Amino acid sequence: MGKQGKNKYRDVFAVQRLLNGCMHLLKTSKTLDLDGKIGASTLAAIEEFQKTVMNVTAPDGRVDPNGMSMLHLELYSGKVTGPLTNPSNKPYLRRSDLIEPTSILDKAN
């Protein structure tokens, strides 16, 4: 979901919740409205997250279920919990199911 993605309400809502859980890591402190709509604020927050937290020089503004942005969002979102990704797409499980993500994150570099 995100830029030029399939922006289904449920997916966008889930990512907005995760982004709100990461606002303490971003320069902006304004939380996103949980409206399930992909708008300028949500896209800007995705890109800022990719730049700031993931150190991506050219953020793509997308959060794909099998992508590194989703894994990072789930790892860094403080209080957000729940089965927001498909558990059959390992290793993209809930944060509580991820034991040691270092090797996965190292491969992303």
Buried (B, 14 or more C-beta within 10 A) or exposed (E): BBBEBEBEEEBBBBBBBBBBBBBEBBEEEEBBEEEBEBEEBBBBBBBBBBBBBBEBEEBBBBBBEEBBBBBBBBBBBEEBEEEBBEEEEEEBBBBEEBEEBEEBBEEEE
